[in-house]
Amino acid sequence: MNGNNSQIAEQARALLGATKDFTANMANLSALIYQNTADINWAGFYIFKNGKLVLGPFQGKPACVEIENGKGVCGLCAKSAKTVIVPDVHKFPGHIACDCASKSEIVIPLFKTDGTIYGVMDIDSPKEDRFSQQERELFESLADILTRACGGFN
């Protein structure tokens, strides 16, 4: 990330505090991540609807509209309810390539207050092995800030 992690988290809290609207908050958070993270080519959200992940707000090139639960990196994240970091997407079995320039990916689950999956936050990079443990912690904290700002997605 450009700048330090506490500044990014603080910006997210301020930016997302004005409304509980899911779409507006996801749009602003994807823009904040996209503008403040070096070497990424996509940042956005997929929302779990009717057993599939459906494209939500994002920054970057056009993306896959629906992803089956358990398929690709996003589907694995949603099914396992755990953050997934893939250092080289070309070595990930079943990777869904929306942008052929992507080489690494991190996907963070978004939880409702009842603990079920609401969706995922997905960030791609054109560099292999792009995402560190420190960034994982930051992105997970941003996902938590988003959940709280949206009232737990209820």
QUIZIPE-V681532 format. One line per field, one symbol per residue. psi: psi as a letter, one per 30 degrees, with the letter a starting at -180 (. if undefined). A space follows every 50 residues. Layout:
psi: ???
//
This chain:
psi: lklleeeeeeeeeeeffflgkeeeeeeeeeeeeefgkkhlgkkakkkjkh glkkkaklkalklkekkkkfkaeeeeeeefhkkkkjejffgjkgkjjejf fkflkkkkkkklfgflkealkkklkgklhekleeeeeeeeeeeeeeeeeg hgg.
//
